[in-house]
Amino acid sequence: MSNAARDSNATANPSPRRPDAVTRGILELKRRLNAVILAHNYQVPEIQDVADYVGDSLGLSQQAARTSADVIVFAGVHFMAETAKILNPSRRVLEPDRDAGCSLEESCPADRLRALQSTNPNFYTIAYINCSAEVKALSDVICTSGNAVKIVKAAPADRDLLFVPDENLGAWVMEQTGRPMTLWQGHCHVHVEWTHTAVSRIRREHPDAPLVAHPECLRPVRLLADEVCSTEKMVAYCRQSPARQFLIVTEAGMLHRLRKECPDKTFIPVPTDTCGCNECRYMKLNTPEKLLDCMTHLAPEVVLSPDLIRRARAPIERMLEISASR
């Protein structure tokens, strides 16, 4: 893995193991278009294996900016492709399925946020990166699950903090920082499916396996975890831990990445009360066939106005400045 990939929280990916007709078509179009393929950790294994970089949404967008690619193909959900366009305005950004949305993004429409902000001129809005470009443009600063604690700690002491759109991540950050915040009532439809009962059951079955949970999970689940962290920090934690087995509480696509990064360790998906392997219905809209199709037709393409890009980029740059500070 290159230093640039490490810095951007995106992992360079080896060539796919089974170059079928679809994969061969993708690789040929990538060469012809001078494209870079980015895949979020929650994508299906076939897409992860054909991608140039696999990681979280911000890290992937930053990685794309370090390449000389003319075209960015983002296999994730729509807000991620928007973020790539915001950080790479001169590049063409494609997404395999325009309907690949996000329950968090949908929970926080820009007009409703604007209306809430108007009720308190002292609000300082911290937006989790899982939101639309319009919401980013209304925010003072962006955060990720990996840097949210640092961003909140750096927020002005004389402002009333408004955290959008994930109430569970926001609650966890409040626990870590002691900073009171008004929390937008939104959540990830995947992470709220885990319950204390379901997680307790599998912990009893694997008492020696550390349990690693995403902060978008409900508080009763977070309290059972040995480590609460972002997807990228999950990789680092599992790599560095001496444990041989881990219980993973996040979207099932993460298991493929973990197994590739730590092939000598075992990763056990934690079931919910209703299913054995929790998946995001939006992430799984993307398929290798749709990836090939979008590269063939150069569509769907993410198009944002220069003004929106400018306004949405400012709070992202503010986050990067804070994250880089000691």
C-alpha positions in Angstrom: 0.0 0.0 0.0 1.4 3.4 -1.0 1.9 6.2 1.5 -0.7 8.2 -0.3 -3.2 5.4 0.1 -2.5 5.2 3.8 -2.8 9.0 4.2 -6.2 9.0 2.5 -7.6 6.0 4.4 -7.9 4.1 1.1 -6.2 0.8 0.3 -4.7 0.1 -3.1 -6.3 -3.0 -4.5 -4.6 -5.9 -6.3 -5.8 -7.1 -9.7 -9.0 -9.2 -9.6 -8.6 -12.9 -9.3 -11.2 -14.0 -11.8 -11.2 -11.8 -14.9 -14.5 -12.8 -16.4 -16.0 -11.0 -19.4 -17.5 -8.2 -17.2 -14.2 -7.6 -15.4 -12.3 -7.6 -18.6 -14.6 -5.0 -20.0 -14.3 -2.8 -16.9 -10.5 -3.0 -17.0 -10.4 -2.2 -20.7 -12.6 0.8 -20.3 -10.6 2.0 -17.3 -7.5 2.0 -19.5 -9.3 3.7 -22.4 -10.9 6.4 -20.3 -7.9 6.9 -18.0 -10.3 6.2 -15.1 -9.8 5.4 -11.5 -12.3 3.0 -9.8 -13.2 3.7 -6.1 -15.1 1.2 -4.0 -16.5 1.8 -0.6 -15.9 -0.9 2.1 -19.5 -1.9 1.9 -19.5 -2.8 -1.8 -19.9 -6.4 -3.0 -16.6 -8.4 -3.2 -16.7 -8.5 -7.0 -16.6 -4.7 -7.1 -14.0 -4.4 -4.3 -11.8 -6.8 -6.2 -11.9 -4.8 -9.5 -11.4 -1.4 -7.8 -8.1 0.6 -7.7 -8.8 1.7 -4.1 -11.1 0.4 -1.4 -11.9 2.5 1.7 -14.2 5.1 3.2 -15.9 7.9 1.3 -13.6 10.8 2.2 -10.4 8.8 1.9 -11.4 7.6 -1.5 -12.2 11.1 -2.8 -8.9 12.3 -1.5 -7.1 9.4 -3.1 -8.7 10.2 -6.5 -7.4 13.8 -6.2 -3.9 12.3 -6.0 -4.2 10.4 -9.3 -3.9 11.7 -12.8 -7.2 10.1 -13.8 -9.6 11.9 -16.1 -12.6 10.0 -14.9 -13.6 8.9 -11.4 -15.9 6.0 -11.0 -17.3 5.8 -7.5 -19.0 2.6 -6.4 -20.7 3.6 -3.3 -23.8 5.8 -2.6 -24.7 9.1 -4.1 -23.4 11.5 -1.4 -20.0 9.8 -1.8 -19.9 10.5 -5.5 -20.9 14.1 -4.8 -18.1 14.4 -2.4 -15.7 13.1 -5.0 -17.0 15.8 -7.4 -16.7 18.5 -4.8 -13.0 17.6 -4.2 -12.3 17.0 -7.9 -14.4 19.5 -9.8 -12.5 19.3 -13.0 -12.9 15.5 -13.3 -15.9 13.6 -14.7 -17.4 11.6 -11.8 -19.6 8.6 -12.6 -21.7 6.3 -10.3 -23.0 2.9 -11.2 -26.6 3.4 -9.9 -28.1 6.9 -9.3 -30.7 5.3 -7.0 -28.0 4.2 -4.6 -28.9 6.6 -1.9 -28.5 6.7 1.9 -31.0 6.7 4.7 -29.0 9.3 6.6 -28.8 11.6 3.6 -32.5 11.2 3.0 -33.4 12.0 6.6 -31.9 15.5 6.4 -33.3 17.5 3.4 -31.6 20.9 3.0 -34.8 22.8 3.3 -35.7 21.3 6.7 -32.1 21.9 8.0 -32.3 25.5 6.8 -35.6 25.9 8.7 -34.1 24.5 11.9 -31.0 26.7 11.6 -33.2 29.8 11.3 -34.6 29.1 14.8 -31.2 29.7 16.4 -28.7 32.1 14.8 -26.1 30.8 17.3 -26.1 27.3 15.8 -22.8 25.9 14.7 -23.7 23.1 12.3 -21.5 20.0 12.3 -22.5 17.7 9.4 -21.5 14.1 9.2 -20.1 13.5 5.7 -23.1 11.2 5.1 -25.2 14.0 3.8 -26.0 15.8 0.5 -23.9 18.5 -1.1 -26.7 21.0 -0.3 -26.5 20.1 3.4 -22.7 20.3 3.3 -23.1 23.8 1.9 -25.3 24.8 4.8 -22.8 23.5 7.4 -19.9 25.1 9.3 -17.8 22.0 9.3 -17.9 18.4 8.1 -16.8 15.4 10.1 -16.4 11.7 9.5 -16.9 8.9 12.0 -13.2 8.7 12.4 -12.6 12.4 13.2 -16.0 13.5 14.7 -14.6 13.7 18.3 -11.8 15.9 17.3 -14.0 18.2 15.2 -16.5 18.6 18.0 -13.7 19.3 20.5 -12.5 22.1 18.2 -15.9 23.7 17.8 -16.3 27.3 19.2 -17.1 27.2 22.9 -19.6 30.0 22.6 -21.7 28.4 19.9 -24.7 26.0 20.2 -23.7 22.9 18.4 -26.1 21.3 16.0 -25.1 17.8 14.8 -26.6 16.3 11.7 -27.8 13.8 10.5 -26.9 10.8 12.5 -28.3 10.9 16.1 -26.3 7.8 17.2 -22.9 9.0 16.1 -23.8 12.4 17.6 -24.8 10.8 20.9 -21.5 8.8 21.0 -19.5 11.9 20.3 -21.3 13.7 23.1 -20.3 10.8 25.4 -16.6 11.2 24.3 -16.4 15.0 24.5 -19.0 16.1 27.1 -20.1 18.8 24.6 -23.9 19.2 24.6 -25.4 19.2 21.1 -28.7 19.3 19.4 -29.0 16.1 17.5 -30.8 15.7 14.2 -33.2 12.7 14.4 -31.7 10.5 11.6 -30.0 7.1 11.6 -28.5 4.5 9.3 -31.1 1.8 8.5 -28.4 -0.9 8.8 -26.7 0.0 12.1 -29.9 0.4 14.1 -30.9 -3.2 13.3 -28.5 -4.6 15.9 -29.9 -4.9 19.4 -28.4 -5.5 22.8 -30.1 -8.9 22.9 -28.7 -10.1 19.6 -25.2 -8.9 20.3 -25.2 -10.3 23.8 -26.2 -13.7 22.5 -23.2 -14.0 20.1 -20.8 -12.5 22.7 -21.7 -15.5 24.9 -21.0 -17.8 22.0 -17.5 -16.2 21.4 -16.4 -14.9 24.7 -12.8 -14.4 23.7 -13.5 -12.5 20.4 -13.3 -8.7 20.7 -16.4 -7.0 19.5 -15.9 -4.1 17.1 -18.8 -1.8 16.4 -19.5 1.3 14.3 -20.5 4.4 16.2 -23.7 4.6 14.1 -25.0 1.7 16.2 -27.5 2.2 19.1 -26.0 2.9 22.5 -27.0 -0.5 24.1 -24.9 -2.1 21.3 -22.0 0.3 21.7 -21.8 -0.4 25.4 -21.1 -4.0 24.6 -18.3 -3.3 22.2 -14.6 -3.6 23.0 -13.9 -1.0 20.3 -16.2 1.6 18.7 -14.7 3.0 15.6 -15.0 3.9 11.9 -14.5 1.3 9.2 -10.9 2.4 8.5 -10.0 2.2 12.2 -11.6 -1.3 12.3 -9.0 -2.5 9.8 -6.2 -1.0 11.9 -7.6 -2.3 15.2 -8.0 -5.9 13.9 -4.6 -5.9 12.2 -2.8 -4.7 15.4 -4.8 -6.8 17.9 -3.3 -10.2 19.0 -6.8 -11.7 18.9 -7.5 -14.3 16.3 -11.2 -13.9 16.1 -13.4 -10.7 15.9 -17.1 -10.0 16.1 -17.9 -7.3 13.6 -20.9 -5.0 13.9 -21.1 -3.1 10.7 -22.4 -3.6 7.2 -21.5 -7.1 5.8 -19.3 -5.8 2.9 -16.7 -4.8 5.4 -15.9 -8.5 6.1 -14.4 -9.0 2.6 -12.0 -6.1 3.2 -11.0 -7.4 6.7 -10.4 -10.9 5.4 -8.2 -9.6 2.6 -6.2 -7.3 5.0 -5.9 -9.9 7.8 -6.1 -13.3 6.1 -4.8 -15.1 9.1 -7.7 -14.0 11.3 -11.4 -14.9 11.5 -14.2 -12.3 11.3 -17.6 -13.2 12.4 -20.6 -11.1 11.3 -22.9 -10.3 14.2 -26.5 -11.3 13.4 -29.5 -9.1 14.1 -32.7 -10.4 15.5 -34.0 -11.1 12.0 -31.0 -11.9 9.8 -27.5 -13.4 9.9 -25.8 -10.9 7.7 -26.9 -7.2 7.8 -26.6 -5.5 4.4 -27.3 -2.0 3.1 -30.0 -2.1 0.5 -28.5 1.0 -1.2 -24.9 -0.2 -1.3 -26.0 -3.5 -2.8 -27.8 -1.7 -5.7 -24.3 -1.5 -7.4 -23.2 -4.5 -9.4 -20.3 -5.2 -11.7 -22.7 -5.1 -14.6 -23.9 -1.6 -13.6 -20.3 -0.6 -13.2 -19.4 -1.7 -16.7 -22.6 0.0 -18.1 -21.9 3.4 -16.5 -18.3 3.3 -17.8 -19.6 2.3 -21.3 -22.2 5.2 -21.4 -20.4 7.7 -19.1 -23.6 7.9 -17.1 -25.0 8.4 -14.6 -22.7 11.4 -14.1 -22.6 13.6 -11.0 -23.1 17.3 -12.0 -23.0 20.1 -9.4 -23.0 23.8 -10.0 -19.8 25.7 -9.4 -21.5 27.7 -6.7 -22.6 24.6 -4.8 -19.2 23.0 -5.1 -17.6 26.2 -3.7 -20.0 26.4 -0.7 -19.9 22.6 0.0 -16.1 22.5 -0.3 -15.5 25.2 2.4 -16.7 23.1 5.4 -14.8 20.1 4.1 -11.6 22.1 3.9 -12.3 23.4 7.4 -12.5 19.8 8.6 -9.2 18.8 6.9 -7.5 21.8 8.5 -8.7 20.8 12.0 -7.9 17.1 11.4 -4.3 18.0 10.4 -3.8 20.1 13.5 -2.4 18.6 16.7 
